[in-house]
């Protein structure tokens, strides 16, 4: 495959195609791949507020292109800026565009008049490289069918362009953005690697997308990670400045199409740049939610016995989780009967109340790796585990692994209320529990760590996160501070992404000091995972409304 590419590059680099008298003629003669892609993506709907997308330009999996264009084809779109690699080194400038339109096998696609205004001969060159540039031409038939009349600004990104060029073009393109314009990043991801190596590169890319890490993107390697770092960087910079965040809906590798081993594969990513918190259903893979601390004791049994209050809390929670399978940190001990005079700092709760709310909210698993699981000693922990087993709720404690929807969750706590000392409990040996030999199941560490009401890591948490990165953990999600962090951090060029604290899911603490969030986890068949933070209403505050 690599040898074939070199031949194509040589031919492409030597040939400077003559410009047509009018529009570029069709590049593909048959509709077979486009018809298949349209049919297989027929159920995909436009995403509200979408401002751009990442999509492939290979037709190995045409349904991925169809899905991306369908997501983007919302009402009101009149123009698309399409960024893609100059595969054959035909541009002498960092970027190239054209004022000519395009004919495709599925209809015409006009070029937007603003394209001509970008041409200055130095940063952006007028070029006819688009005649046989599949980076663009594979996308246009889908646009002709699904976005008829929408004009394009095609931008070929030189593989030799640098960050200073990307910043300069982003500045030039920014005034063109608005409600009527979308940005399409037409790139393929890891190239020429076997699946097990491609999976690692893809996970780094997904984590950098999750963290919106421009510096990390600028450091990606072409083509090991992506065939146009510049296109990815410019898209993230442009759309991030407008408040959009990428939501990955598919990550696949061409090895999935073939039984024989392929030494040199290509990976594909489809993502929607959407408003923060927007609902964007996955096209490939499964998803579940992780929430923070759950405690249903002290005043909560009485409050939740009020039908109006419980209904209000349940509706708000389900609206946030979309009813997806939910994993929580169970902060305390389940008891068959609540004893009188239980100390305020001993976190006990009625087992039946937990059962009822777990069924209502689709709680499928809880972590017992926290500082209150042993508040009533080993017998209390055993009673909690037994009750959860009766209710059909999976539980995982300190260093224990739980397979879930293709991922592996591992519970860890650096805090233990009954231990001496009660902090810094995680040893290298305990951290080693996250090491798993099945690379097709990404590891998510669910940690109880940090300090109450502090939403940024201290030196201890920074060291622990680095230790988990070195052990191959893809995602670190934290709880215990009772307040939610506001961002995700990528470590090691995207090896690991860290969400320091989800705060409370439902706990008897009021704002402004306490808060909560959700982590939406998307697991893809090739063994990668994408996580994003979603907002969660303050559920305990809702129990106080009207009281």
C-alpha positions as CSV (number, residue, x, y, z in Angstrom):
1,X,0.0,0.0,0.0
2,X,2.8,2.4,0.9
3,X,4.6,1.7,-2.4
4,X,1.4,2.4,-4.3
5,X,1.0,5.7,-2.5
6,X,4.6,6.7,-3.4
7,X,3.9,6.0,-7.1
8,X,0.7,8.1,-6.9
9,X,2.6,10.9,-5.2
10,X,5.2,10.8,-7.8
11,X,2.7,10.9,-10.6
12,X,0.6,13.6,-8.9
13,X,3.6,15.7,-8.0
14,X,4.9,15.6,-11.6
15,X,1.5,16.3,-13.2
16,X,0.1,19.8,-13.0
17,X,-3.4,19.3,-14.3
18,X,-4.7,21.8,-16.8
19,X,-7.7,23.8,-15.5
20,X,-11.0,23.0,-17.2
21,X,-12.8,25.8,-19.1
22,X,-15.7,25.6,-16.6
23,X,-16.5,23.5,-13.6
24,X,-14.5,20.4,-12.7
25,X,-16.1,17.3,-14.3
26,X,-17.1,14.3,-12.2
27,X,-14.3,12.3,-10.7
28,X,-16.2,9.1,-10.0
29,X,-18.2,7.5,-12.8
30,X,-20.3,5.1,-10.7
31,X,-22.8,5.7,-8.0
32,X,-22.4,2.3,-6.3
33,X,-20.4,3.4,-3.2
34,X,-22.4,6.6,-2.7
35,X,-25.7,4.7,-3.0
36,X,-24.5,2.2,-0.4
37,X,-23.4,5.0,1.9
38,X,-26.7,6.8,1.7
39,X,-28.7,3.7,2.3
40,X,-26.7,2.5,5.3
41,X,-26.9,6.0,6.9
42,X,-30.6,6.6,6.2
43,X,-31.6,6.7,9.9
44,X,-29.1,9.5,10.8
45,X,-30.8,12.9,11.6
46,X,-29.3,16.4,11.5
47,X,-27.8,17.5,14.8
48,X,-29.3,20.7,16.3
49,X,-26.9,23.6,16.2
50,X,-24.1,21.6,14.5
51,X,-21.4,23.8,13.1
52,X,-19.1,21.3,11.6
53,X,-18.0,17.6,11.3
54,X,-15.1,15.3,11.0
55,X,-15.5,12.7,8.3
56,X,-13.4,10.3,6.2
57,X,-12.6,10.7,2.5
58,X,-12.0,7.0,1.8
59,X,-14.9,5.0,0.4
60,X,-14.0,1.8,2.3
61,X,-16.9,2.6,4.7
62,X,-19.1,5.0,2.7
63,X,-21.8,4.9,5.4
64,X,-19.4,7.0,7.6
65,X,-19.4,9.8,5.0
66,X,-23.2,9.5,4.6
67,X,-23.7,9.7,8.3
68,X,-21.5,12.8,8.7
69,X,-23.1,14.7,5.9
70,X,-26.6,13.8,7.2
71,X,-25.7,15.1,10.7
72,X,-24.5,18.3,9.1
73,X,-27.4,18.9,6.8
74,X,-29.4,20.9,9.2
75,X,-31.9,23.6,7.9
76,X,-30.3,27.0,7.2
77,X,-26.9,25.8,6.0
78,X,-25.8,27.6,2.8
79,X,-22.1,27.2,2.8
80,X,-19.5,24.6,3.8
81,X,-15.7,25.1,4.2
82,X,-14.1,21.8,3.4
83,X,-10.5,21.2,4.7
84,X,-8.6,18.1,3.4
85,X,-5.0,17.1,2.7
86,X,-3.2,17.9,-0.5
87,X,-2.4,14.2,-1.0
88,X,-0.2,14.6,-4.1
89,X,1.8,17.7,-3.1
90,X,0.4,19.8,-6.0
91,X,0.2,23.0,-4.1
92,X,3.3,25.2,-3.9
93,X,1.7,27.2,-1.1
94,X,0.5,26.1,2.4
95,X,-3.1,26.0,1.1
96,X,-4.9,25.9,-2.2
97,X,-8.4,26.7,-3.3
98,X,-10.4,27.3,-6.5
99,X,-13.3,29.5,-7.7
100,X,-14.5,26.8,-10.1
101,X,-17.5,24.6,-9.3
102,X,-17.8,20.9,-9.4
103,X,-19.9,18.3,-11.2
104,X,-20.4,15.0,-9.4
105,X,-22.1,11.7,-10.3
106,X,-25.0,12.8,-8.0
107,X,-25.3,16.4,-9.2
108,X,-23.5,19.8,-9.1
109,X,-21.8,21.5,-6.1
110,X,-21.1,25.2,-6.6
111,X,-18.1,26.9,-5.2
112,X,-18.8,29.8,-2.9
113,X,-17.7,33.3,-4.1
114,X,-15.7,33.8,-0.9
115,X,-13.2,31.2,-2.1
116,X,-11.7,33.5,-4.6
117,X,-11.2,36.2,-1.9
118,X,-8.9,33.8,0.0
119,X,-6.4,33.6,-2.9
120,X,-3.3,35.7,-2.3
121,X,-0.6,33.6,-4.0
122,X,1.4,33.3,-0.8
123,X,-0.7,31.7,1.9
124,X,-3.5,30.4,-0.4
125,X,-2.9,29.5,-4.0
126,X,-5.3,29.2,-6.9
127,X,-5.0,25.6,-8.1
128,X,-6.5,22.9,-10.3
129,X,-5.3,20.1,-8.0
130,X,-9.0,19.4,-7.2
131,X,-9.6,17.5,-10.5
132,X,-8.4,14.2,-9.0
133,X,-8.1,15.0,-5.3
134,X,-10.2,12.3,-3.6
135,X,-9.9,14.2,-0.3
136,X,-12.6,16.5,-1.6
137,X,-14.2,14.6,-4.4
138,X,-15.3,11.6,-2.3
139,X,-17.3,14.1,-0.1
140,X,-19.0,16.2,-2.8
141,X,-21.5,13.6,-4.2
142,X,-22.9,13.2,-0.7
143,X,-23.2,16.9,-0.4
144,X,-24.9,17.1,-3.9
145,X,-27.5,14.6,-2.7
146,X,-28.1,15.7,0.9
147,X,-27.2,19.4,0.8
148,X,-28.3,20.5,-2.7
149,X,-27.4,24.1,-3.5
150,X,-25.0,24.4,-0.6
151,X,-21.8,26.0,-1.9
152,X,-18.3,25.0,-0.9
153,X,-15.0,26.7,-0.1
154,X,-12.5,23.8,-0.8
155,X,-9.2,24.2,1.0
156,X,-6.4,21.7,0.3
157,X,-3.9,21.7,3.2
158,X,-0.3,21.1,2.3
159,X,1.3,18.3,4.3
160,X,4.3,20.6,4.6
161,X,2.3,23.5,6.2
162,X,3.1,24.5,9.7
163,X,1.3,25.8,12.8
164,X,2.0,29.4,11.9
165,X,0.2,28.8,8.6
166,X,-2.7,27.1,10.2
167,X,-3.2,30.0,12.6
168,X,-3.0,32.5,9.7
169,X,-5.7,30.6,7.7
170,X,-7.9,30.3,10.7
171,X,-7.8,34.0,11.1
172,X,-8.7,34.5,7.5
173,X,-11.6,32.0,7.7
174,X,-13.1,33.1,11.0
175,X,-15.1,36.0,9.5
176,X,-16.8,33.6,7.1
177,X,-18.3,31.5,9.9
178,X,-21.9,32.0,11.1
179,X,-25.2,30.2,11.4
180,X,-25.2,29.5,7.6
181,X,-21.7,28.1,7.4
182,X,-20.4,24.7,8.5
183,X,-16.8,23.4,8.5
184,X,-16.1,19.9,7.2
185,X,-12.8,18.3,8.2
186,X,-12.3,15.5,5.5
187,X,-9.5,13.5,6.9
188,X,-8.6,9.9,7.5
189,X,-6.8,8.8,10.6
190,X,-4.0,6.4,11.4
191,X,-2.3,5.2,8.2
192,X,0.0,2.2,7.4
193,X,-0.2,0.6,10.8
194,X,-1.6,-2.8,11.9
195,X,-4.8,-2.6,14.0
196,X,-3.1,-3.0,17.4
197,X,-0.9,0.1,16.7
198,X,-3.7,2.0,15.0
199,X,-5.9,1.5,18.0
200,X,-3.3,3.3,20.2
201,X,-3.0,6.2,17.8
202,X,-6.8,6.5,17.5
203,X,-7.2,6.6,21.3
204,X,-4.7,9.4,21.5
205,X,-6.7,11.3,18.9
206,X,-10.0,10.7,20.7
207,X,-8.6,11.9,24.0
208,X,-7.2,15.1,22.4
209,X,-10.6,15.8,20.8
210,X,-12.3,15.2,24.2
211,X,-9.9,17.7,25.9
212,X,-10.0,20.2,23.0
213,X,-6.2,20.2,23.2
214,X,-4.9,22.3,20.3
215,X,-1.3,22.0,21.5
216,X,-1.7,18.2,21.5
217,X,-3.2,18.2,18.1
218,X,-0.3,20.3,16.7
219,X,2.0,17.6,18.0
220,X,0.4,14.7,16.2
221,X,2.4,12.8,13.6
222,X,1.4,12.6,9.9
223,X,0.2,10.1,8.8
224,X,0.5,7.8,11.9
225,X,-2.3,9.8,13.7
226,X,-4.0,11.6,10.8
227,X,-3.3,12.5,7.2
228,X,-3.7,16.2,7.8
229,X,-2.8,17.6,11.2
230,X,-3.4,21.1,9.8
231,X,-7.0,20.4,8.8
232,X,-7.7,19.0,12.3
233,X,-6.1,21.9,14.0
234,X,-7.8,24.6,11.9
235,X,-11.2,23.0,12.4
236,X,-10.8,22.7,16.2
237,X,-9.5,26.3,16.5
238,X,-12.3,27.7,14.3
239,X,-15.2,25.9,15.9
240,X,-13.9,25.8,19.4
241,X,-13.8,29.6,19.4
242,X,-17.5,29.5,18.6
243,X,-18.3,27.3,21.6
244,X,-18.7,24.0,19.7
245,X,-17.2,20.8,21.0
246,X,-16.5,17.6,19.1
247,X,-18.6,14.5,19.8
248,X,-17.3,11.4,18.3
249,X,-20.0,9.2,16.8
250,X,-17.8,6.6,15.1
251,X,-14.3,5.3,15.2
252,X,-13.5,2.4,12.9
253,X,-10.6,0.7,11.2
254,X,-10.5,-1.0,7.7
255,X,-9.4,-4.3,9.4
256,X,-13.0,-4.7,10.5
257,X,-13.9,-5.3,6.9
258,X,-11.5,-8.2,6.3
259,X,-10.8,-11.5,8.0
260,X,-7.1,-11.8,6.9
261,X,-4.6,-9.8,8.8
262,X,-3.7,-6.4,7.2
263,X,-0.3,-5.0,8.0
264,X,-1.1,-1.5,6.9
265,X,-4.6,-0.2,7.7
266,X,-6.4,3.1,7.8
267,X,-8.7,4.3,10.6
268,X,-11.7,6.6,10.4
269,X,-13.3,9.1,12.8
270,X,-16.7,10.7,12.5
271,X,-17.5,13.5,14.9
272,X,-20.0,16.3,15.2
273,X,-19.0,19.8,16.4
274,X,-22.0,20.7,18.4
275,X,-23.1,23.0,21.2
276,X,-21.9,21.9,24.6
277,X,-24.3,19.3,26.0
278,X,-26.1,18.6,22.7
279,X,-27.6,15.2,22.2
280,X,-25.6,13.5,19.4
281,X,-26.5,9.8,19.1
282,X,-23.6,7.4,18.2
283,X,-23.6,5.9,14.7
284,X,-21.2,3.1,15.7
285,X,-20.7,1.6,19.2
286,X,-22.4,1.8,22.6
287,X,-22.6,4.4,25.3
288,X,-23.3,4.7,29.0
289,X,-23.1,7.4,31.7
290,X,-20.9,7.8,34.8
291,X,-22.1,10.0,37.6
292,X,-20.6,11.1,40.9
293,X,-21.4,10.5,44.5
294,X,-24.8,9.0,45.4
295,X,-26.0,9.0,49.0
296,X,-29.7,8.4,49.9
297,X,-29.5,8.7,53.7
298,X,-30.0,11.3,56.4
299,X,-32.8,13.7,55.2
300,X,-33.2,12.2,51.7
301,X,-35.6,9.2,52.6
302,X,-38.1,11.7,54.0
303,X,-37.7,14.1,51.1
304,X,-38.0,11.5,48.4
305,X,-41.1,10.0,50.0
306,X,-42.9,13.1,48.8
307,X,-44.3,12.1,45.3
308,X,-44.0,15.6,43.9
309,X,-40.3,15.9,45.0
310,X,-39.3,12.5,43.8
311,X,-41.0,13.0,40.5
312,X,-39.2,16.3,40.0
313,X,-35.8,14.8,40.8
314,X,-36.4,11.7,38.6
315,X,-37.4,13.8,35.6
316,X,-34.4,16.0,35.9
317,X,-32.0,13.1,36.3
318,X,-33.5,11.1,33.4
319,X,-33.4,14.2,31.1
320,X,-29.7,14.5,31.8
321,X,-28.8,10.9,31.4
322,X,-31.3,10.2,28.6
323,X,-32.1,7.0,30.4
324,X,-28.8,5.4,29.4
325,X,-27.2,2.8,31.6
326,X,-25.7,4.6,34.6
327,X,-22.7,3.9,36.8
328,X,-22.4,5.8,40.1
329,X,-20.2,6.0,43.2
330,X,-22.2,4.6,46.0
331,X,-21.2,6.7,49.0
332,X,-22.1,4.7,52.1
333,X,-23.6,1.5,53.3
334,X,-26.9,-0.2,52.4
335,X,-29.0,-1.3,55.4
336,X,-32.2,-3.3,55.6
337,X,-33.4,-1.2,58.5
338,X,-32.1,2.3,59.5
339,X,-30.9,2.2,63.2
340,X,-31.9,5.0,65.5
341,X,-29.2,7.4,66.5
342,X,-26.9,6.7,63.6
343,X,-24.0,9.1,63.7
344,X,-24.3,11.9,61.2
345,X,-20.9,11.0,59.6
346,X,-21.7,7.4,59.3
347,X,-23.3,7.2,55.8
348,X,-26.0,4.6,55.9
349,X,-29.1,4.5,53.7
350,X,-32.1,2.2,53.2
351,X,-31.4,-0.6,50.8
352,X,-34.9,-0.6,49.4
353,X,-34.7,3.1,48.6
354,X,-31.5,2.5,46.6
355,X,-33.2,-0.4,44.8
356,X,-36.2,1.7,43.7
357,X,-34.1,4.6,42.5
358,X,-31.6,2.4,40.7
359,X,-34.5,0.8,38.8
360,X,-36.0,4.2,38.0
361,X,-32.7,5.7,36.8
362,X,-31.3,2.6,35.1
363,X,-28.3,2.3,37.4
364,X,-26.4,-0.8,36.3
365,X,-23.3,-0.6,38.4
366,X,-21.8,1.2,41.4
367,X,-18.3,1.7,42.7
368,X,-17.6,0.8,46.3
369,X,-14.1,2.2,46.1
370,X,-14.5,5.2,48.4
371,X,-14.0,6.4,51.9
372,X,-17.5,5.5,53.2
373,X,-18.0,1.9,52.0
374,X,-16.7,0.6,55.3
375,X,-18.5,3.1,57.6
376,X,-20.0,0.1,59.5
377,X,-17.0,-2.1,59.1
378,X,-16.6,-5.3,57.0
379,X,-20.0,-6.5,57.9
380,X,-21.6,-3.4,56.5
381,X,-19.7,-3.7,53.3
382,X,-20.7,-7.4,53.0
383,X,-24.4,-6.4,53.6
384,X,-24.1,-3.8,50.9
385,X,-22.6,-6.2,48.4
386,X,-25.3,-8.8,49.2
387,X,-28.1,-6.2,48.7
388,X,-26.7,-5.1,45.4
389,X,-26.4,-8.6,44.2
390,X,-30.1,-9.2,45.0
391,X,-31.0,-6.1,43.1
392,X,-29.0,-7.1,40.0
393,X,-26.6,-4.1,40.3
394,X,-23.0,-4.8,39.6
395,X,-20.5,-3.6,42.2
396,X,-16.7,-3.1,42.0
397,X,-14.5,-2.1,44.9
398,X,-10.8,-1.2,45.4
399,X,-8.8,-2.6,42.5
400,X,-11.7,-4.6,41.1
401,X,-12.5,-4.6,37.4
402,X,-16.0,-4.6,35.9
403,X,-16.5,-5.3,32.1
404,X,-19.2,-3.0,30.8
405,X,-20.2,-2.5,27.1
406,X,-16.8,-3.3,25.8
407,X,-14.9,-1.2,28.3
408,X,-13.3,-2.2,31.6
409,X,-14.0,-0.1,34.7
410,X,-11.6,-0.3,37.6
411,X,-12.5,1.1,41.0
412,X,-9.7,2.8,43.0
413,X,-9.8,5.0,46.1
414,X,-6.9,7.0,47.6
415,X,-9.1,7.6,50.7
416,X,-10.3,5.2,53.4
417,X,-12.3,6.6,56.3
418,X,-11.5,3.8,58.8
419,X,-7.9,3.3,57.8
420,X,-4.8,4.8,59.4
421,X,-3.7,6.9,57.7
422,X,-7.1,7.7,55.9
423,X,-5.4,9.2,52.9
424,X,-2.7,8.3,50.3
425,X,-4.0,4.7,50.2
426,X,-3.1,3.9,46.6
427,X,0.2,2.0,46.3
428,X,2.0,1.0,43.1
429,X,0.7,-2.5,43.6
430,X,-2.9,-1.3,43.7
431,X,-2.3,0.9,40.6
432,X,-1.1,-2.2,38.8
433,X,-4.6,-3.6,39.1
434,X,-5.6,-1.4,36.1
435,X,-3.2,-3.4,33.8
436,X,-5.2,-5.6,31.5
437,X,-3.9,-7.8,28.7
438,X,-7.0,-7.4,26.5
439,X,-6.2,-4.4,24.4
440,X,-9.7,-4.5,22.7
441,X,-11.3,-3.4,26.0
442,X,-10.2,0.2,27.0
443,X,-9.6,0.7,30.7
444,X,-11.5,3.5,32.6
445,X,-10.2,4.1,36.1
446,X,-13.0,5.4,38.4
447,X,-11.1,7.1,41.3
448,X,-12.1,8.4,44.7
449,X,-9.4,11.1,45.3
450,X,-8.6,14.7,46.0
451,X,-10.0,17.2,48.5
452,X,-13.6,18.2,49.2
453,X,-14.8,21.2,47.1
454,X,-11.5,21.4,45.3
455,X,-12.0,20.8,41.6
456,X,-8.4,20.9,40.4
457,X,-5.7,18.2,41.1
458,X,-3.0,18.7,43.6
459,X,0.4,17.1,43.3
460,X,-0.8,13.8,44.7
461,X,-3.6,13.5,42.1
462,X,-1.2,14.6,39.3
463,X,1.2,11.8,40.2
464,X,-1.5,9.2,40.4
465,X,-2.9,10.2,37.0
466,X,0.6,9.9,35.5
467,X,1.0,6.5,37.1
468,X,-2.3,5.4,35.5
469,X,-1.2,6.7,32.1
470,X,2.0,4.7,32.3
471,X,-0.2,1.6,33.0
472,X,-2.2,2.1,29.9
473,X,-5.4,3.6,31.3
474,X,-7.4,5.4,28.5
475,X,-9.7,7.5,30.8
476,X,-9.5,8.6,34.4
477,X,-12.7,9.8,36.0
478,X,-12.7,11.1,39.6
479,X,-15.2,11.6,42.4
480,X,-15.1,12.7,46.1
481,X,-14.7,16.5,45.9
482,X,-18.5,17.0,45.9
483,X,-18.1,19.6,43.2
484,X,-17.6,19.1,39.5
485,X,-14.6,20.1,37.4
486,X,-15.1,22.2,34.3
487,X,-12.7,20.6,31.9
488,X,-10.8,17.5,30.7
489,X,-7.0,17.2,30.5
490,X,-5.1,15.1,28.1
491,X,-1.8,13.5,29.3
492,X,1.1,12.2,27.3
493,X,0.0,13.5,23.9
494,X,-3.4,11.9,24.4
495,X,-2.5,8.6,26.0
496,X,-5.0,9.4,28.8
497,X,-7.7,11.9,29.4
498,X,-8.6,13.0,32.9
499,X,-11.9,14.3,34.3
500,X,-10.8,15.2,37.8
501,X,-14.2,15.3,39.5
502,X,-17.9,14.6,38.7
503,X,-18.9,16.0,42.1
504,X,-22.3,14.8,43.4
505,X,-25.0,12.9,41.6
506,X,-27.4,13.1,44.5
507,X,-26.1,14.0,47.9
508,X,-27.6,16.1,50.8
509,X,-25.4,19.2,50.1
510,X,-26.6,22.5,48.6
511,X,-25.0,24.9,46.2
512,X,-22.9,27.0,45.7
513,X,-20.2,24.8,47.2
514,X,-21.5,21.5,45.7
515,X,-22.3,20.7,42.1
516,X,-22.4,17.7,39.8
517,X,-21.7,16.6,36.2
518,X,-21.9,13.4,34.1
519,X,-19.4,11.7,31.9
520,X,-20.8,10.2,28.8
521,X,-18.7,7.2,27.7
522,X,-18.8,6.0,24.1
523,X,-17.1,2.6,23.3
524,X,-16.3,1.6,19.8
525,X,-15.9,-1.9,18.4
526,X,-12.2,-1.6,17.6
527,X,-11.4,-1.0,21.3
528,X,-11.3,2.7,21.7
529,X,-13.4,5.1,23.9
530,X,-14.5,8.7,23.8
531,X,-15.7,10.6,26.9
532,X,-17.3,14.0,27.3
533,X,-18.6,15.9,30.3
534,X,-22.3,16.7,30.3
535,X,-24.2,19.1,32.7
536,X,-26.3,17.7,35.5
537,X,-28.9,19.8,37.4
538,X,-28.3,20.1,41.2
539,X,-30.6,17.2,42.1
540,X,-30.6,17.9,45.9
541,X,-31.5,21.5,45.3
542,X,-34.6,20.2,43.5
543,X,-35.7,18.5,46.7
544,X,-35.8,21.9,48.4
545,X,-38.0,23.6,45.8
546,X,-41.3,24.6,47.5
547,X,-40.1,23.5,50.9
